Amino acid sequence: MLWAEVRELFPDQFVLVEELKSHYEDDKLHVEEVAVIKPIHDQHEAWKELFSAKNERFVYHTSNEAIIVEVRDKPMIRRSHNDES
């Protein structure tokens, strides 16, 4: 389903969706088609769904005209070793 269709069906609310078609442009993911998993009725539920979402699933608000996500590399995690003898 196109994002414009999702916006018409679920105006001004969060939705849990699965990415079906997308492309990268200038370090940004432009999502073109999604499958709606379910509408989300409040912000608290949206946070819960967002943090438990896996793979190509994510939560987005239909007030956004397009789904464009900035892609960032994960910074390396460094641990300091304490050599206490």
ABEGO torsion letter per residue (X at the ends): XBAAAAAAABBGBBBBBBBABBBBBGGBBBBABBBBABBBABAAAAAAAAAABBEABBBBBAABABBBBBBBBBBBBBBBBBBBX
